[in-house]
Amino acid sequence: MSTATQTVEDLAKQEYKYGFVTDVETETIPVGLSEDVVRLISSKKEEPEWLLESRLTAFRIWSKMTEPEWHNVHYKPIDYQAISYYAAPKKQVKLDSLDDVDPEVRATFDKLGISLDEQKRLSGVAVDAVFDSVSVATTFKDTLANLGIIFCSFSEAVREHPELVRQYLGSVVPHSDNFFAALNAAVFSDGSFAYIPKGVKCPMELSTYFRINAANTGQFERTLLVADEGAEVSYLEGCTAPQRDENQLHAAVVELVALDNATIKYSTVQNWYPGDENGKGGIYNFVTKRGKAFANAKVTWTQVETGSAITWKYPSCILQGDNSVGEFYSVAVTNNCQQADTGTKMIHLGKNTRSTIISKGISAGKGQNTYRGLVRIGKGARGARNFSQCDSLLIGDRCGAHTFPYLEVKNTSSQVEHEASTSKIGEDQIFYCRQRGLSTEDAVNLIVNGFCKEVFRELPMEFAVEAQKLLGISLEGSVG
Amino acid sequence: MLEIRDLHAAAGDRQILNGINLTVNAGEVHAIMGPNGSGKSTLAGVLAGRDGLEVTAGTVTYKGLDLLDLEPEERAREGVFLAFQYPVEIPGVNNAYLLKAGLNEVRKHRGEPELDAMDFMTLIRARMKLLEMDDTLLSRPVNEGFSGGEKKRNEIFQMAVLEPTLAILDETDSGLDIDALKTVAGGVNALRDPARSLVVVTHYQRLLNYIVPDFVHVLSGGRIVKSGGKELALELEEKGYGWTETEPAAASA
């Protein structure tokens, strides 16, 4: 084997450093899913009747659905009756301040580099931390409240702002949308909620940090973000999980509503446990993310997907209003036995709507990386434009890259462009860098980061640095 | 500086170098000439540590170190620089960024502090003038979309920034028009230094009009078959390589 291939391989062998388990007492309900379980979750959360009804409707829809099979990922059938649908750190009932957070849970977030101490944060990012299924802390709440911004856990939003939740929940991703979205709508446990009032520009990044800790549980968060007319917000999401031999299911739903002239930027760095190098364990990440943009509004998705055994997600934009804009910037890495089937849907309905898709897939080890994207331009979307670029980078000779672009254009005044490329990190490129003094590892990082540059520059500064590091770790050992 | 003894090397099962002996002292400029397939680029590749070339016998000592025992990046950090015959394109990687990363590795190795962006820019501005480089080449991806001349100029520019002690120029003249050749040669000459040795691999005598060597060696069949002063290059230009090949053959017969 050549040196170049070996190094990428060594790079890829780097261990997952977030794989620890926190010893915290957890309340978990027995495995299995039925109407009774849905009722139990709802009652544990002391939810209003309308939300229970909504869950039950979703459950009935889900019961009649079958799991999708069109994707290009392979896994053993999931036994939905072997999963516990609710887990929560036991101790506290109600949190009055950050000091009430279980010290173990707090220590976990510290270990992950997420400080929940407001005064310690220099960068001014408000964090909502979700541990297993429950939101444990939200920082900077008061500062935000002065501007009329609501940023809290989903459960709290249901209690404190039921009218907003009721108005927008399911308005972008209906219960019947797909198998995993229906499941989520029936059993979702918690998540984050944010509302930015008219004309307000959110002064700091809002961030949710998700952590799965308990074994044999699924994590089903629900995130709802509403930017009222002319509002602006940038939102970050990060996730990790312990290293376990069993696969764990994560089926989240994120809904974004950008009313007239609003701007939402949603960035994800997804680093769920990917399984070991033989493909044992890891998170099944089946996520539905969608934003609706009204007139002149803009929805931007930026994602860096390095974790999970299986990634199945298509952050999408419904460009409903005239002149609305949708953007999707993605880096997806699959190493070892990871599989990813990811991409986006841009649904152009309004006139002069514009969308941009930049997708960068990196495959190493035996990783399989699929880009799947739909650009649909409706009859009424006169003057709509789309530009798509899908690039794949292969490291080593046992991985794969696949691209499935779908285009549906129903009027003649639109422009759609699609560019695609596949390249391999060449040994001559690595040698060139080494001849200039760089180690093989640095050379690979340099080339990979260069490949992802167009996406990284869309990330908020702090996140971009984290993403670059993460990419280095994910690929560590993948070249030799 | 550099001591090559009985160097044999193969690419796959093809034996290319068959016993090279060469001594290069500090400050000297040696030209390696020879016809296609004589092993010139292989020699340059072995010295830089290129993958896929296997040293089957012999030794190379550089500044008292066993050069062949070092990884390519260790050689680079010790001051070995190869100006590539075919500089590689690296899409998405900024030309200046790669150079800064390389320079800082070299500096770290020498125990010097790393340069920040400001100091680095000051340094490279000065070096760019030397090569009459266009500013835009700095911010473009490494070699991507560069013309043949720009690529070669970029190689010598990198050399000017990295300040190696042993520079190997692998057919730096190929693909250059006469004006570009003069600029590149001017850059190389400006870098001549009593502490720096140059090994200039070339096909044609033309380059040696501008970079005047102290010694000229003719490579044939993986061996140095003739060595001499700069006038040897002129003789070769006149008589062709066939002339040198017949001589050792006669000698060994």
Chai-1 contact restraints between the chains, C-beta under 6 A:
chainA,res_idxA,chainB,res_idxB,connection_type,confidence,min_distance_angstrom,max_distance_angstrom,comment,restraint_id
A,S2,B,D51,contact,1.0,0.0,6.0,A-B,restraint_1
A,T3,B,D51,contact,1.0,0.0,6.0,A-B,restraint_2
A,E427,B,D51,contact,1.0,0.0,6.0,A-B,restraint_3
A,D428,B,V88,contact,1.0,0.0,6.0,A-B,restraint_4
A,Q429,B,V88,contact,1.0,0.0,6.0,A-B,restraint_5
A,Q429,B,I90,contact,1.0,0.0,6.0,A-B,restraint_6
A,Y432,B,V88,contact,1.0,0.0,6.0,A-B,restraint_7
A,R434,B,P72,contact,1.0,0.0,6.0,A-B,restraint_8
A,R434,B,E73,contact,1.0,0.0,6.0,A-B,restraint_9
A,Q435,B,A48,contact,1.0,0.0,6.0,A-B,restraint_10
A,Q435,B,P72,contact,1.0,0.0,6.0,A-B,restraint_11
A,Q435,B,A76,contact,1.0,0.0,6.0,A-B,restraint_12
A,Q435,B,L82,contact,1.0,0.0,6.0,A-B,restraint_13
A,R436,B,G102,contact,1.0,0.0,6.0,A-B,restraint_14
A,G437,B,E73,contact,1.0,0.0,6.0,A-B,restraint_15
A,G437,B,A76,contact,1.0,0.0,6.0,A-B,restraint_16
A,G437,B,R77,contact,1.0,0.0,6.0,A-B,restraint_17
A,G437,B,G102,contact,1.0,0.0,6.0,A-B,restraint_18
A,G437,B,E105,contact,1.0,0.0,6.0,A-B,restraint_19
A,G437,B,V106,contact,1.0,0.0,6.0,A-B,restraint_20
A,L438,B,E73,contact,1.0,0.0,6.0,A-B,restraint_21
A,L438,B,A101,contact,1.0,0.0,6.0,A-B,restraint_22
A,S439,B,E73,contact,1.0,0.0,6.0,A-B,restraint_23
A,L446,B,V93,contact,1.0,0.0,6.0,A-B,restraint_24
A,G450,B,G92,contact,1.0,0.0,6.0,A-B,restraint_25
A,G450,B,V93,contact,1.0,0.0,6.0,A-B,restraint_26
A,F451,B,G92,contact,1.0,0.0,6.0,A-B,restraint_27
A,K453,B,G92,contact,1.0,0.0,6.0,A-B,restraint_28
